[in-house]
């Protein structure tokens, strides 16, 4: 009986560690994508990714889309 209890604890720890790793990967994803694509506001995308993930996840897909948005380069004549 003790072996089954030990196995249950090991499975529980593995599940918790996996959930934490997924949470961290999802929090880092929008900022990493924005930084990699040269987004002008990659810091804001990073903060937005973490904030929306921690406080409800509802707007996280919107921040992920924001990370992929391409902004046209500024023309020197339009400054």
mmCIF file of the N, C-alpha and C atoms, coordinates in Angstrom:
data_MODEL
# 
_entry.id   MODEL 
# 
loop_
_atom_site.group_PDB 
_atom_site.id 
_atom_site.type_symbol 
_atom_site.label_atom_id 
_atom_site.label_alt_id 
_atom_site.label_comp_id 
_atom_site.label_asym_id 
_atom_site.label_entity_id 
_atom_site.label_seq_id 
_atom_site.pdbx_PDB_ins_code 
_atom_site.Cartn_x 
_atom_site.Cartn_y 
_atom_site.Cartn_z 
_atom_site.occupancy 
_atom_site.B_iso_or_equiv 
_atom_site.pdbx_formal_charge 
_atom_site.auth_seq_id 
_atom_site.auth_comp_id 
_atom_site.auth_asym_id 
_atom_site.auth_atom_id 
_atom_site.pdbx_PDB_model_num 
ATOM 1   N N  . UNK A 1 1  ? 0.810  -1.193 0.000   1.00 0.00 ? 1  UNK A N  1 
ATOM 2   C CA . UNK A 1 1  ? 0.000  0.000  0.000   1.00 0.00 ? 1  UNK A CA 1 
ATOM 3   C C  . UNK A 1 1  ? 0.862  1.269  0.000   1.00 0.00 ? 1  UNK A C  1 
ATOM 4   N N  . UNK A 1 2  ? 2.025  1.221  0.616   1.00 0.00 ? 2  UNK A N  1 
ATOM 5   C CA . UNK A 1 2  ? 2.893  2.395  0.698   1.00 0.00 ? 2  UNK A CA 1 
ATOM 6   C C  . UNK A 1 2  ? 3.458  2.749  -0.676  1.00 0.00 ? 2  UNK A C  1 
ATOM 7   N N  . UNK A 1 3  ? 3.686  1.723  -1.524  1.00 0.00 ? 3  UNK A N  1 
ATOM 8   C CA . UNK A 1 3  ? 4.205  1.984  -2.860  1.00 0.00 ? 3  UNK A CA 1 
ATOM 9   C C  . UNK A 1 3  ? 3.197  2.772  -3.694  1.00 0.00 ? 3  UNK A C  1 
ATOM 10  N N  . UNK A 1 4  ? 1.922  2.466  -3.559  1.00 0.00 ? 4  UNK A N  1 
ATOM 11  C CA . UNK A 1 4  ? 0.882  3.175  -4.294  1.00 0.00 ? 4  UNK A CA 1 
ATOM 12  C C  . UNK A 1 4  ? 0.798  4.624  -3.833  1.00 0.00 ? 4  UNK A C  1 
ATOM 13  N N  . UNK A 1 5  ? 0.935  4.854  -2.538  1.00 0.00 ? 5  UNK A N  1 
ATOM 14  C CA . UNK A 1 5  ? 0.923  6.224  -2.020  1.00 0.00 ? 5  UNK A CA 1 
ATOM 15  C C  . UNK A 1 5  ? 2.124  7.021  -2.531  1.00 0.00 ? 5  UNK A C  1 
ATOM 16  N N  . UNK A 1 6  ? 3.288  6.398  -2.553  1.00 0.00 ? 6  UNK A N  1 
ATOM 17  C CA . UNK A 1 6  ? 4.484  7.054  -3.055  1.00 0.00 ? 6  UNK A CA 1 
ATOM 18  C C  . UNK A 1 6  ? 4.324  7.382  -4.539  1.00 0.00 ? 6  UNK A C  1 
ATOM 19  N N  . UNK A 1 7  ? 3.790  6.460  -5.316  1.00 0.00 ? 7  UNK A N  1 
ATOM 20  C CA . UNK A 1 7  ? 3.560  6.680  -6.736  1.00 0.00 ? 7  UNK A CA 1 
ATOM 21  C C  . UNK A 1 7  ? 2.567  7.823  -6.962  1.00 0.00 ? 7  UNK A C  1 
ATOM 22  N N  . UNK A 1 8  ? 1.544  7.908  -6.146  1.00 0.00 ? 8  UNK A N  1 
ATOM 23  C CA . UNK A 1 8  ? 0.563  8.986  -6.258  1.00 0.00 ? 8  UNK A CA 1 
ATOM 24  C C  . UNK A 1 8  ? 1.212  10.345 -5.982  1.00 0.00 ? 8  UNK A C  1 
ATOM 25  N N  . UNK A 1 9  ? 2.084  10.426 -4.996  1.00 0.00 ? 9  UNK A N  1 
ATOM 26  C CA . UNK A 1 9  ? 2.781  11.674 -4.702  1.00 0.00 ? 9  UNK A CA 1 
ATOM 27  C C  . UNK A 1 9  ? 3.710  12.070 -5.843  1.00 0.00 ? 9  UNK A C  1 
ATOM 28  N N  . UNK A 1 10 ? 4.399  11.097 -6.416  1.00 0.00 ? 10 UNK A N  1 
ATOM 29  C CA . UNK A 1 10 ? 5.292  11.382 -7.545  1.00 0.00 ? 10 UNK A CA 1 
ATOM 30  C C  . UNK A 1 10 ? 4.493  11.907 -8.726  1.00 0.00 ? 10 UNK A C  1 
ATOM 31  N N  . UNK A 1 11 ? 3.371  11.292 -9.024  1.00 0.00 ? 11 UNK A N  1 
ATOM 32  C CA . UNK A 1 11 ? 2.516  11.752 -10.123 1.00 0.00 ? 11 UNK A CA 1 
ATOM 33  C C  . UNK A 1 11 ? 1.997  13.159 -9.833  1.00 0.00 ? 11 UNK A C  1 
ATOM 34  N N  . UNK A 1 12 ? 1.597  13.428 -8.608  1.00 0.00 ? 12 UNK A N  1 
ATOM 35  C CA . UNK A 1 12 ? 1.105  14.748 -8.242  1.00 0.00 ? 12 UNK A CA 1 
ATOM 36  C C  . UNK A 1 12 ? 2.185  15.819 -8.423  1.00 0.00 ? 12 UNK A C  1 
ATOM 37  N N  . UNK A 1 13 ? 3.397  15.530 -8.013  1.00 0.00 ? 13 UNK A N  1 
ATOM 38  C CA . UNK A 1 13 ? 4.504  16.483 -8.164  1.00 0.00 ? 13 UNK A CA 1 
ATOM 39  C C  . UNK A 1 13 ? 4.800  16.719 -9.642  1.00 0.00 ? 13 UNK A C  1 
ATOM 40  N N  . UNK A 1 14 ? 4.794  15.673 -10.447 1.00 0.00 ? 14 UNK A N  1 
ATOM 41  C CA . UNK A 1 14 ? 5.048  15.814 -11.883 1.00 0.00 ? 14 UNK A CA 1 
ATOM 42  C C  . UNK A 1 14 ? 3.959  16.654 -12.543 1.00 0.00 ? 14 UNK A C  1 
ATOM 43  N N  . UNK A 1 15 ? 2.710  16.446 -12.180 1.00 0.00 ? 15 UNK A N  1 
ATOM 44  C CA . UNK A 1 15 ? 1.607  17.221 -12.742 1.00 0.00 ? 15 UNK A CA 1 
ATOM 45  C C  . UNK A 1 15 ? 1.722  18.691 -12.350 1.00 0.00 ? 15 UNK A C  1 
ATOM 46  N N  . UNK A 1 16 ? 2.049  18.973 -11.108 1.00 0.00 ? 16 UNK A N  1 
ATOM 47  C CA . UNK A 1 16 ? 2.201  20.360 -10.654 1.00 0.00 ? 16 UNK A CA 1 
ATOM 48  C C  . UNK A 1 16 ? 3.369  21.041 -11.358 1.00 0.00 ? 16 UNK A C  1 
ATOM 49  N N  . UNK A 1 17 ? 4.499  20.361 -11.482 1.00 0.00 ? 17 UNK A N  1 
ATOM 50  C CA . UNK A 1 17 ? 5.656  20.941 -12.174 1.00 0.00 ? 17 UNK A CA 1 
ATOM 51  C C  . UNK A 1 17 ? 5.363  21.181 -13.653 1.00 0.00 ? 17 UNK A C  1 
ATOM 52  N N  . UNK A 1 18 ? 4.629  20.273 -14.273 1.00 0.00 ? 18 UNK A N  1 
ATOM 53  C CA . UNK A 1 18 ? 4.248  20.458 -15.672 1.00 0.00 ? 18 UNK A CA 1 
ATOM 54  C C  . UNK A 1 18 ? 3.317  21.649 -15.837 1.00 0.00 ? 18 UNK A C  1 
ATOM 55  N N  . UNK A 1 19 ? 2.358  21.801 -14.943 1.00 0.00 ? 19 UNK A N  1 
ATOM 56  C CA . UNK A 1 19 ? 1.444  22.949 -15.004 1.00 0.00 ? 19 UNK A CA 1 
ATOM 57  C C  . UNK A 1 19 ? 2.198  24.260 -14.816 1.00 0.00 ? 19 UNK A C  1 
ATOM 58  N N  . UNK A 1 20 ? 3.159  24.279 -13.904 1.00 0.00 ? 20 UNK A N  1 
ATOM 59  C CA . UNK A 1 20 ? 3.954  25.485 -13.690 1.00 0.00 ? 20 UNK A CA 1 
ATOM 60  C C  . UNK A 1 20 ? 4.809  25.808 -14.917 1.00 0.00 ? 20 UNK A C  1 
ATOM 61  N N  . UNK A 1 21 ? 5.377  24.793 -15.555 1.00 0.00 ? 21 UNK A N  1 
ATOM 62  C CA . UNK A 1 21 ? 6.194  25.007 -16.749 1.00 0.00 ? 21 UNK A CA 1 
ATOM 63  C C  . UNK A 1 21 ? 5.344  25.541 -17.899 1.00 0.00 ? 21 UNK A C  1 
ATOM 64  N N  . UNK A 1 22 ? 4.139  25.038 -18.046 1.00 0.00 ? 22 UNK A N  1 
ATOM 65  C CA . UNK A 1 22 ? 3.238  25.526 -19.093 1.00 0.00 ? 22 UNK A CA 1 
ATOM 66  C C  . UNK A 1 22 ? 2.855  26.971 -18.812 1.00 0.00 ? 22 UNK A C  1 
ATOM 67  N N  . UNK A 1 23 ? 2.572  27.307 -17.561 1.00 0.00 ? 23 UNK A N  1 
ATOM 68  C CA . UNK A 1 23 ? 2.216  28.670 -17.177 1.00 0.00 ? 23 UNK A CA 1 
ATOM 69  C C  . UNK A 1 23 ? 3.348  29.646 -17.504 1.00 0.00 ? 23 UNK A C  1 
ATOM 70  N N  . UNK A 1 24 ? 4.581  29.272 -17.170 1.00 0.00 ? 24 UNK A N  1 
ATOM 71  C CA . UNK A 1 24 ? 5.733  30.132 -17.445 1.00 0.00 ? 24 UNK A CA 1 
ATOM 72  C C  . UNK A 1 24 ? 5.952  30.261 -18.957 1.00 0.00 ? 24 UNK A C  1 
ATOM 73  N N  . UNK A 1 25 ? 5.807  29.174 -19.691 1.00 0.00 ? 25 UNK A N  1 
ATOM 74  C CA . UNK A 1 25 ? 5.987  29.231 -21.148 1.00 0.00 ? 25 UNK A CA 1 
ATOM 75  C C  . UNK A 1 25 ? 4.936  30.133 -21.790 1.00 0.00 ? 25 UNK A C  1 
ATOM 76  N N  . UNK A 1 26 ? 3.686  30.048 -21.341 1.00 0.00 ? 26 UNK A N  1 
ATOM 77  C CA . UNK A 1 26 ? 2.638  30.908 -21.882 1.00 0.00 ? 26 UNK A CA 1 
ATOM 78  C C  . UNK A 1 26 ? 2.868  32.372 -21.509 1.00 0.00 ? 26 UNK A C  1 
ATOM 79  N N  . UNK A 1 27 ? 3.393  32.630 -20.329 1.00 0.00 ? 27 UNK A N  1 
ATOM 80  C CA . UNK A 1 27 ? 3.671  34.003 -19.922 1.00 0.00 ? 27 UNK A CA 1 
ATOM 81  C C  . UNK A 1 27 ? 4.802  34.626 -20.710 1.00 0.00 ? 27 UNK A C  1 
ATOM 82  N N  . UNK A 1 28 ? 5.793  33.841 -21.074 1.00 0.00 ? 28 UNK A N  1 
ATOM 83  C CA . UNK A 1 28 ? 6.940  34.348 -21.802 1.00 0.00 ? 28 UNK A CA 1 
ATOM 84  C C  . UNK A 1 28 ? 6.703  34.457 -23.306 1.00 0.00 ? 28 UNK A C  1 
ATOM 85  N N  . UNK A 1 29 ? 5.748  33.706 -23.836 1.00 0.00 ? 29 UNK A N  1 
ATOM 86  C CA . UNK A 1 29 ? 5.587  33.591 -25.281 1.00 0.00 ? 29 UNK A CA 1 
ATOM 87  C C  . UNK A 1 29 ? 5.345  34.918 -26.011 1.00 0.00 ? 29 UNK A C  1 
ATOM 88  N N  . UNK A 1 30 ? 4.357  35.756 -25.619 1.00 0.00 ? 30 UNK A N  1 
ATOM 89  C CA . UNK A 1 30 ? 4.143  36.986 -26.383 1.00 0.00 ? 30 UNK A CA 1 
ATOM 90  C C  . UNK A 1 30 ? 5.354  37.923 -26.394 1.00 0.00 ? 30 UNK A C  1 
ATOM 91  N N  . UNK A 1 31 ? 6.012  38.070 -25.260 1.00 0.00 ? 31 UNK A N  1 
ATOM 92  C CA . UNK A 1 31 ? 7.182  38.938 -25.198 1.00 0.00 ? 31 UNK A CA 1 
ATOM 93  C C  . UNK A 1 31 ? 8.331  38.422 -26.035 1.00 0.00 ? 31 UNK A C  1 
ATOM 94  N N  . UNK A 1 32 ? 8.530  37.128 -26.008 1.00 0.00 ? 32 UNK A N  1 
ATOM 95  C CA . UNK A 1 32 ? 9.605  36.528 -26.796 1.00 0.00 ? 32 UNK A CA 1 
ATOM 96  C C  . UNK A 1 32 ? 9.337  36.706 -28.290 1.00 0.00 ? 32 UNK A C  1 
ATOM 97  N N  . UNK A 1 33 ? 8.109  36.488 -28.704 1.00 0.00 ? 33 UNK A N  1 
ATOM 98  C CA . UNK A 1 33 ? 7.753  36.650 -30.114 1.00 0.00 ? 33 UNK A CA 1 
ATOM 99  C C  . UNK A 1 33 ? 7.924  38.104 -30.541 1.00 0.00 ? 33 UNK A C  1 
ATOM 100 N N  . UNK A 1 34 ? 7.456  39.037 -29.705 1.00 0.00 ? 34 UNK A N  1 
ATOM 101 C CA . UNK A 1 34 ? 7.570  40.456 -30.045 1.00 0.00 ? 34 UNK A CA 1 
ATOM 102 C C  . UNK A 1 34 ? 9.032  40.887 -30.140 1.00 0.00 ? 34 UNK A C  1 
ATOM 103 N N  . UNK A 1 35 ? 9.856  40.442 -29.215 1.00 0.00 ? 35 UNK A N  1 
ATOM 104 C CA . UNK A 1 35 ? 11.276 40.793 -29.228 1.00 0.00 ? 35 UNK A CA 1 
ATOM 105 C C  . UNK A 1 35 ? 11.956 40.209 -30.463 1.00 0.00 ? 35 UNK A C  1 
ATOM 106 N N  . UNK A 1 36 ? 11.623 38.974 -30.803 1.00 0.00 ? 36 UNK A N  1 
ATOM 107 C CA . UNK A 1 36 ? 12.221 38.301 -31.944 1.00 0.00 ? 36 UNK A CA 1 
ATOM 108 C C  . UNK A 1 36 ? 11.832 38.978 -33.261 1.00 0.00 ? 36 UNK A C  1 
ATOM 109 N N  . UNK A 1 37 ? 10.604 39.499 -33.336 1.00 0.00 ? 37 UNK A N  1 
ATOM 110 C CA . UNK A 1 37 ? 10.123 40.143 -34.559 1.00 0.00 ? 37 UNK A CA 1 
ATOM 111 C C  . UNK A 1 37 ? 10.468 41.628 -34.616 1.00 0.00 ? 37 UNK A C  1 
ATOM 112 N N  . UNK A 1 38 ? 11.127 42.172 -33.606 1.00 0.00 ? 38 UNK A N  1 
ATOM 113 C CA . UNK A 1 38 ? 11.517 43.569 -33.607 1.00 0.00 ? 38 UNK A CA 1 
ATOM 114 C C  . UNK A 1 38 ? 10.353 44.517 -33.375 1.00 0.00 ? 38 UNK A C  1 
ATOM 115 N N  . UNK A 1 39 ? 9.417  44.113 -32.550 1.00 0.00 ? 39 UNK A N  1 
ATOM 116 C CA . UNK A 1 39 ? 8.248  44.940 -32.245 1.00 0.00 ? 39 UNK A CA 1 
ATOM 117 C C  . UNK A 1 39 ? 8.700  46.192 -31.505 1.00 0.00 ? 39 UNK A C  1 
ATOM 118 N N  . UNK A 1 40 ? 8.168  47.377 -31.888 1.00 0.00 ? 40 UNK A N  1 
ATOM 119 C CA . UNK A 1 40 ? 8.632  48.605 -31.224 1.00 0.00 ? 40 UNK A CA 1 
ATOM 120 C C  . UNK A 1 40 ? 8.259  48.690 -29.742 1.00 0.00 ? 40 UNK A C  1 
ATOM 121 N N  . UNK A 1 41 ? 7.220  47.980 -29.316 1.00 0.00 ? 41 UNK A N  1 
ATOM 122 C CA . UNK A 1 41 ? 6.797  48.009 -27.914 1.00 0.00 ? 41 UNK A CA 1 
ATOM 123 C C  . UNK A 1 41 ? 6.881  46.614 -27.302 1.00 0.00 ? 41 UNK A C  1 
ATOM 124 N N  . UNK A 1 42 ? 7.999  45.953 -27.494 1.00 0.00 ? 42 UNK A N  1 
ATOM 125 C CA . UNK A 1 42 ? 8.108  44.580 -27.001 1.00 0.00 ? 42 UNK A CA 1 
ATOM 126 C C  . UNK A 1 42 ? 8.055  44.502 -25.479 1.00 0.00 ? 42 UNK A C  1 
ATOM 127 N N  . UNK A 1 43 ? 8.495  45.556 -24.780 1.00 0.00 ? 43 UNK A N  1 
ATOM 128 C CA . UNK A 1 43 ? 8.393  45.539 -23.316 1.00 0.00 ? 43 UNK A CA 1 
ATOM 129 C C  . UNK A 1 43 ? 6.929  45.549 -22.874 1.00 0.00 ? 43 UNK A C  1 
ATOM 130 N N  . UNK A 1 44 ? 6.112  46.342 -23.556 1.00 0.00 ? 44 UNK A N  1 
ATOM 131 C CA . UNK A 1 44 ? 4.688  46.407 -23.218 1.00 0.00 ? 44 UNK A CA 1 
ATOM 132 C C  . UNK A 1 44 ? 3.997  45.091 -23.524 1.00 0.00 ? 44 UNK A C  1 
ATOM 133 N N  . UNK A 1 45 ? 4.394  44.448 -24.603 1.00 0.00 ? 45 UNK A N  1 
ATOM 134 C CA . UNK A 1 45 ? 3.815  43.139 -24.936 1.00 0.00 ? 45 UNK A CA 1 
ATOM 135 C C  . UNK A 1 45 ? 4.199  42.118 -23.876 1.00 0.00 ? 45 UNK A C  1 
ATOM 136 N N  . UNK A 1 46 ? 5.436  42.180 -23.394 1.00 0.00 ? 46 UNK A N  1 
ATOM 137 C CA . UNK A 1 46 ? 5.891  41.256 -22.348 1.00 0.00 ? 46 UNK A CA 1 
ATOM 138 C C  . UNK A 1 46 ? 5.083  41.442 -21.066 1.00 0.00 ? 46 UNK A C  1 
ATOM 139 N N  . UNK A 1 47 ? 4.947  42.687 -20.639 1.00 0.00 ? 47 UNK A N  1 
ATOM 140 C CA . UNK A 1 47 ? 4.178  42.975 -19.419 1.00 0.00 ? 47 UNK A CA 1 
ATOM 141 C C  . UNK A 1 47 ? 2.714  42.594 -19.622 1.00 0.00 ? 47 UNK A C  1 
ATOM 142 N N  . UNK A 1 48 ? 2.174  42.902 -20.786 1.00 0.00 ? 48 UNK A N  1 
ATOM 143 C CA . UNK A 1 48 ? 0.785  42.552 -21.064 1.00 0.00 ? 48 UNK A CA 1 
ATOM 144 C C  . UNK A 1 48 ? 0.559  41.049 -21.064 1.00 0.00 ? 48 UNK A C  1 
ATOM 145 N N  . UNK A 1 49 ? 1.508  40.295 -21.586 1.00 0.00 ? 49 UNK A N  1 
ATOM 146 C CA . UNK A 1 49 ? 1.385  38.840 -21.583 1.00 0.00 ? 49 UNK A CA 1 
ATOM 147 C C  . UNK A 1 49 ? 1.328  38.270 -20.179 1.00 0.00 ? 49 UNK A C  1 
ATOM 148 N N  . UNK A 1 50 ? 2.241  38.729 -19.317 1.00 0.00 ? 50 UNK A N  1 
ATOM 149 C CA . UNK A 1 50 ? 2.240  38.245 -17.933 1.00 0.00 ? 50 UNK A CA 1 
ATOM 150 C C  . UNK A 1 50 ? 1.014  38.722 -17.163 1.00 0.00 ? 50 UNK A C  1 
ATOM 151 N N  . UNK A 1 51 ? 0.664  40.005 -17.321 1.00 0.00 ? 51 UNK A N  1 
ATOM 152 C CA . UNK A 1 51 ? -0.451 40.563 -16.555 1.00 0.00 ? 51 UNK A CA 1 
ATOM 153 C C  . UNK A 1 51 ? -1.769 39.895 -16.916 1.00 0.00 ? 51 UNK A C  1 
ATOM 154 N N  . UNK A 1 52 ? -2.021 39.716 -18.212 1.00 0.00 ? 52 UNK A N  1 
ATOM 155 C CA . UNK A 1 52 ? -3.292 39.097 -18.592 1.00 0.00 ? 52 UNK A CA 1 
ATOM 156 C C  . UNK A 1 52 ? -3.329 37.617 -18.245 1.00 0.00 ? 52 UNK A C  1 
ATOM 157 N N  . UNK A 1 53 ? -2.184 36.963 -18.259 1.00 0.00 ? 53 UNK A N  1 
ATOM 158 C CA . UNK A 1 53 ? -2.158 35.556 -17.878 1.00 0.00 ? 53 UNK A CA 1 
ATOM 159 C C  . UNK A 1 53 ? -2.417 35.392 -16.381 1.00 0.00 ? 53 UNK A C  1 
ATOM 160 N N  . UNK A 1 54 ? -1.833 36.259 -15.580 1.00 0.00 ? 54 UNK A N  1 
ATOM 161 C CA . UNK A 1 54 ? -2.003 36.162 -14.133 1.00 0.00 ? 54 UNK A CA 1 
ATOM 162 C C  . UNK A 1 54 ? -3.396 36.593 -13.698 1.00 0.00 ? 54 UNK A C  1 
ATOM 163 N N  . UNK A 1 55 ? -3.931 37.647 -14.323 1.00 0.00 ? 55 UNK A N  1 
ATOM 164 C CA . UNK A 1 55 ? -5.194 38.215 -13.871 1.00 0.00 ? 55 UNK A CA 1 
ATOM 165 C C  . UNK A 1 55 ? -6.396 37.796 -14.704 1.00 0.00 ? 55 UNK A C  1 
ATOM 166 N N  . UNK A 1 56 ? -6.373 36.621 -15.292 1.00 0.00 ? 56 UNK A N  1 
ATOM 167 C CA . UNK A 1 56 ? -7.608 36.139 -15.877 1.00 0.00 ? 56 UNK A CA 1 
ATOM 168 C C  . UNK A 1 56 ? -7.538 35.466 -17.218 1.00 0.00 ? 56 UNK A C  1 
ATOM 169 N N  . UNK A 1 57 ? -6.476 35.559 -17.951 1.00 0.00 ? 57 UNK A N  1 
ATOM 170 C CA . UNK A 1 57 ? -6.265 34.856 -19.204 1.00 0.00 ? 57 UNK A CA 1 
ATOM 171 C C  . UNK A 1 57 ? -7.178 35.298 -20.343 1.00 0.00 ? 57 UNK A C  1 
ATOM 172 N N  . UNK A 1 58 ? -8.197 36.111 -20.091 1.00 0.00 ? 58 UNK A N  1 
ATOM 173 C CA . UNK A 1 58 ? -9.176 36.445 -21.126 1.00 0.00 ? 58 UNK A CA 1 
ATOM 174 C C  . UNK A 1 58 ? -8.527 37.245 -22.253 1.00 0.00 ? 58 UNK A C  1 
ATOM 175 N N  . UNK A 1 59 ? -7.679 38.202 -21.931 1.00 0.00 ? 59 UNK A N  1 
ATOM 176 C CA . UNK A 1 59 ? -7.072 39.052 -22.955 1.00 0.00 ? 59 UNK A CA 1 
ATOM 177 C C  . UNK A 1 59 ? -5.717 38.536 -23.441 1.00 0.00 ? 59 UNK A C  1 
ATOM 178 N N  . UNK A 1 60 ? -5.256 37.398 -22.940 1.00 0.00 ? 60 UNK A N  1 
ATOM 179 C CA . UNK A 1 60 ? -3.963 36.865 -23.349 1.00 0.00 ? 60 UNK A CA 1 
ATOM 180 C C  . UNK A 1 60 ? -3.900 36.595 -24.858 1.00 0.00 ? 60 UNK A C  1 
ATOM 181 N N  . UNK A 1 61 ? -4.933 36.031 -25.474 1.00 0.00 ? 61 UNK A N  1 
ATOM 182 C CA . UNK A 1 61 ? -4.861 35.848 -26.935 1.00 0.00 ? 61 UNK A CA 1 
ATOM 183 C C  . UNK A 1 61 ? -4.727 37.171 -27.689 1.00 0.00 ? 61 UNK A C  1 
ATOM 184 N N  . UNK A 1 62 ? -5.322 38.236 -27.172 1.00 0.00 ? 62 UNK A N  1 
ATOM 185 C CA . UNK A 1 62 ? -5.191 39.546 -27.802 1.00 0.00 ? 62 UNK A CA 1 
ATOM 186 C C  . UNK A 1 62 ? -3.749 40.051 -27.727 1.00 0.00 ? 62 UNK A C  1 
ATOM 187 N N  . UNK A 1 63 ? -3.092 39.823 -26.614 1.00 0.00 ? 63 UNK A N  1 
ATOM 188 C CA . UNK A 1 63 ? -1.687 40.221 -26.477 1.00 0.00 ? 63 UNK A CA 1 
ATOM 189 C C  . UNK A 1 63 ? -0.812 39.386 -27.402 1.00 0.00 ? 63 UNK A C  1 
ATOM 190 N N  . UNK A 1 64 ? -1.152 38.124 -27.580 1.00 0.00 ? 64 UNK A N  1 
ATOM 191 C CA . UNK A 1 64 ? -0.404 37.280 -28.501 1.00 0.00 ? 64 UNK A CA 1 
ATOM 192 C C  . UNK A 1 64 ? -0.553 37.785 -29.930 1.00 0.00 ? 64 UNK A C  1 
ATOM 193 N N  . UNK A 1 65 ? -1.738 38.207 -30.315 1.00 0.00 ? 65 UNK A N  1 
ATOM 194 C CA . UNK A 1 65 ? -1.941 38.795 -31.640 1.00 0.00 ? 65 UNK A CA 1 
ATOM 195 C C  . UNK A 1 65 ? -1.148 40.087 -31.759 1.00 0.00 ? 65 UNK A C  1 
ATOM 196 N N  . UNK A 1 66 ? -1.135 40.894 -30.700 1.00 0.00 ? 66 UNK A N  1 
ATOM 197 C CA . UNK A 1 66 ? -0.396 42.156 -30.686 1.00 0.00 ? 66 UNK A CA 1 
ATOM 198 C C  . UNK A 1 66 ? 1.094  41.912 -30.920 1.00 0.00 ? 66 UNK A C  1 
ATOM 199 N N  . UNK A 1 67 ? 1.603  40.798 -30.429 1.00 0.00 ? 67 UNK A N  1 
ATOM 200 C CA . UNK A 1 67 ? 3.013  40.477 -30.627 1.00 0.00 ? 67 UNK A CA 1 
ATOM 201 C C  . UNK A 1 67 ? 3.332  40.237 -32.096 1.00 0.00 ? 67 UNK A C  1 
ATOM 202 N N  . UNK A 1 68 ? 2.364  39.797 -32.872 1.00 0.00 ? 68 UNK A N  1 
ATOM 203 C CA . UNK A 1 68 ? 2.578  39.503 -34.281 1.00 0.00 ? 68 UNK A CA 1 
ATOM 204 C C  . UNK A 1 68 ? 2.283  40.687 -35.201 1.00 0.00 ? 68 UNK A C  1 
ATOM 205 N N  . UNK A 1 69 ? 1.727  41.767 -34.684 1.00 0.00 ? 69 UNK A N  1 
ATOM 206 C CA . UNK A 1 69 ? 1.359  42.903 -35.530 1.00 0.00 ? 69 UNK A CA 1 
ATOM 207 C C  . UNK A 1 69 ? 2.620  43.585 -36.047 1.00 0.00 ? 69 UNK A C  1 
ATOM 208 N N  . UNK A 1 70 ? 2.664  43.793 -37.362 1.00 0.00 ? 70 UNK A N  1 
ATOM 209 C CA . UNK A 1 70 ? 3.785  44.503 -37.972 1.00 0.00 ? 70 UNK A CA 1 
ATOM 210 C C  . UNK A 1 70 ? 3.415  45.961 -38.152 1.00 0.00 ? 70 UNK A C  1 
ATOM 211 N N  . UNK A 1 71 ? 4.318  46.828 -37.736 1.00 0.00 ? 71 UNK A N  1 
ATOM 212 C CA . UNK A 1 71 ? 4.113  48.253 -37.901 1.00 0.00 ? 71 UNK A CA 1 
ATOM 213 C C  . UNK A 1 71 ? 4.958  48.721 -39.080 1.00 0.00 ? 71 UNK A C  1 
ATOM 214 N N  . UNK A 1 72 ? 4.397  49.562 -39.930 1.00 0.00 ? 72 UNK A N  1 
ATOM 215 C CA . UNK A 1 72 ? 5.214  50.043 -41.057 1.00 0.00 ? 72 UNK A CA 1 
ATOM 216 C C  . UNK A 1 72 ? 6.349  50.939 -40.557 1.00 0.00 ? 72 UNK A C  1 
ATOM 217 N N  . UNK A 1 73 ? 7.430  50.907 -41.262 1.00 0.00 ? 73 UNK A N  1 
ATOM 218 C CA . UNK A 1 73 ? 8.581  51.739 -40.891 1.00 0.00 ? 73 UNK A CA 1 
ATOM 219 C C  . UNK A 1 73 ? 8.240  53.205 -41.129 1.00 0.00 ? 73 UNK A C  1 
ATOM 220 N N  . UNK A 1 74 ? 8.712  54.067 -40.239 1.00 0.00 ? 74 UNK A N  1 
ATOM 221 C CA . UNK A 1 74 ? 8.444  55.502 -40.385 1.00 0.00 ? 74 UNK A CA 1 
ATOM 222 C C  . UNK A 1 74 ? 9.262  56.056 -41.538 1.00 0.00 ? 74 UNK A C  1 
ATOM 223 N N  . UNK A 1 75 ? 8.600  56.866 -42.323 1.00 0.00 ? 75 UNK A N  1 
ATOM 224 C CA . UNK A 1 75 ? 9.266  57.530 -43.425 1.00 0.00 ? 75 UNK A CA 1 
ATOM 225 C C  . UNK A 1 75 ? 9.885  58.837 -42.890 1.00 0.00 ? 75 UNK A C  1 
ATOM 226 N N  . UNK A 1 76 ? 11.071 59.157 -43.293 1.00 0.00 ? 76 UNK A N  1 
ATOM 227 C CA . UNK A 1 76 ? 11.750 60.361 -42.809 1.00 0.00 ? 76 UNK A CA 1 
ATOM 228 C C  . UNK A 1 76 ? 10.975 61.633 -43.170 1.00 0.00 ? 76 UNK A C  1 
ATOM 229 N N  . UNK A 1 77 ? 10.256 61.640 -44.285 1.00 0.00 ? 77 UNK A N  1 
ATOM 230 C CA . UNK A 1 77 ? 9.517  62.818 -44.720 1.00 0.00 ? 77 UNK A CA 1 
ATOM 231 C C  . UNK A 1 77 ? 8.272  63.046 -43.872 1.00 0.00 ? 77 UNK A C  1 
ATOM 232 N N  . UNK A 1 78 ? 7.756  61.992 -43.224 1.00 0.00 ? 78 UNK A N  1 
ATOM 233 C CA . UNK A 1 78 ? 6.523  62.094 -42.441 1.00 0.00 ? 78 UNK A CA 1 
ATOM 234 C C  . UNK A 1 78 ? 6.770  62.467 -40.996 1.00 0.00 ? 78 UNK A C  1 
ATOM 235 N N  . UNK A 1 79 ? 7.983  62.657 -40.573 1.00 0.00 ? 79 UNK A N  1 
ATOM 236 C CA . UNK A 1 79 ? 8.256  62.975 -39.170 1.00 0.00 ? 79 UNK A CA 1 
ATOM 237 C C  . UNK A 1 79 ? 7.828  64.317 -38.825 1.00 0.00 ? 79 UNK A C  1 
# 
